[in-house]
Amino acid sequence: MERLGRAWGNVSHLNAVMDAPDLREQYNAKPAQADIVLDRTVTQNEALYARYKDLAARPDSAPGLPPAAR
Protein backbone atom coordinates (compact mmCIF):
# COMPACT_ATOMS: atom_id res chain seq x y z
CA MET A 1 0.00 0.00 0.00
CA GLU A 2 2.92 2.34 0.62
CA ARG A 3 4.05 2.06 -3.01
CA LEU A 4 0.53 2.78 -4.22
CA GLY A 5 0.27 5.79 -1.92
CA ARG A 6 3.61 7.15 -3.05
CA ALA A 7 2.73 6.74 -6.73
CA TRP A 8 -0.70 8.29 -6.23
CA GLY A 9 0.93 11.23 -4.44
CA ASN A 10 2.87 12.00 -7.62
CA VAL A 11 -0.26 11.64 -9.76
CA SER A 12 -2.21 13.87 -7.37
CA HIS A 13 0.51 16.53 -7.50
CA LEU A 14 0.55 16.51 -11.29
CA ASN A 15 -3.24 16.75 -11.33
CA ALA A 16 -3.08 19.81 -9.06
CA VAL A 17 -0.43 21.46 -11.23
CA MET A 18 -2.09 20.82 -14.59
CA ASP A 19 -5.81 20.28 -14.22
CA ALA A 20 -7.63 19.79 -17.51
CA PRO A 21 -10.92 18.02 -18.36
CA ASP A 22 -9.29 15.06 -20.13
CA LEU A 23 -6.71 14.60 -17.35
CA ARG A 24 -9.38 14.96 -14.66
CA GLU A 25 -11.40 12.21 -16.35
CA GLN A 26 -8.45 9.85 -16.12
CA TYR A 27 -7.60 10.94 -12.57
CA ASN A 28 -11.14 10.13 -11.41
CA ALA A 29 -11.40 6.92 -13.44
CA LYS A 30 -12.33 3.67 -11.79
CA PRO A 31 -10.85 1.38 -10.51
CA ALA A 32 -7.83 3.57 -9.67
CA GLN A 33 -9.80 5.92 -7.43
CA ALA A 34 -11.48 2.93 -5.72
CA ASP A 35 -8.07 1.40 -4.93
CA ILE A 36 -6.88 4.66 -3.41
CA VAL A 37 -10.01 5.03 -1.28
CA LEU A 38 -9.62 1.45 -0.08
CA ASP A 39 -5.96 2.10 0.74
CA ARG A 40 -6.81 5.17 2.79
CA THR A 41 -9.76 3.49 4.51
CA VAL A 42 -7.89 0.34 5.51
CA THR A 43 -5.21 2.39 7.25
CA GLN A 44 -7.67 4.20 9.50
CA ASN A 45 -8.19 3.34 13.16
CA GLU A 46 -11.35 1.22 13.32
CA ALA A 47 -11.78 1.65 17.09
CA LEU A 48 -11.64 5.44 16.79
CA TYR A 49 -14.10 5.38 13.89
CA ALA A 50 -16.51 3.22 15.93
CA ARG A 51 -16.31 5.73 18.78
CA TYR A 52 -17.06 8.63 16.45
CA LYS A 53 -20.07 6.73 15.08
CA ASP A 54 -21.32 6.12 18.63
CA LEU A 55 -21.00 9.80 19.48
CA ALA A 56 -22.73 10.89 16.28
CA ALA A 57 -25.65 8.57 17.02
CA ARG A 58 -26.26 10.18 20.42
CA PRO A 59 -28.65 13.13 20.13
CA ASP A 60 -26.99 14.84 23.12
CA SER A 61 -23.43 14.49 21.79
CA ALA A 62 -23.37 17.97 20.22
CA PRO A 63 -26.65 19.80 20.69
CA GLY A 64 -27.43 22.35 18.03
CA LEU A 65 -25.14 20.87 15.41
CA PRO A 66 -26.50 19.16 12.31
CA PRO A 67 -25.86 15.38 12.15
CA ALA A 68 -23.07 15.72 9.58
CA ALA A 69 -21.17 18.14 11.82
CA ARG A 70 -21.52 15.83 14.82
C-alpha positions, 0 to 999 in steps of 0.5 A, a space after each residue: 500500500 505504501 508504493 501505491 500511496 507514493 505513486 498516487 501522491 505523484 499523480 495527485 501533484 501533477 493533477 493539481 499542477 495541470 488540471 484539464 478536463 481530459 486529465 481529470 477524467 483519467 484521474 477520477 477513473 475507476 478502478 484507480 480511485 477505488 483502490 486509493 479510497 480502499 488504501 486510505 480506509 484500511 489504514 484508518 483506526 477502526 476503534 476510533 471510527 466506531 467511537 465517532 459513530 457512537 458519538 454521532 448517534 447520540 442526540 446529546 453528543 453535540 446539541 445544536 449541530 446538524 448530524 453531519 457536523 456531529 
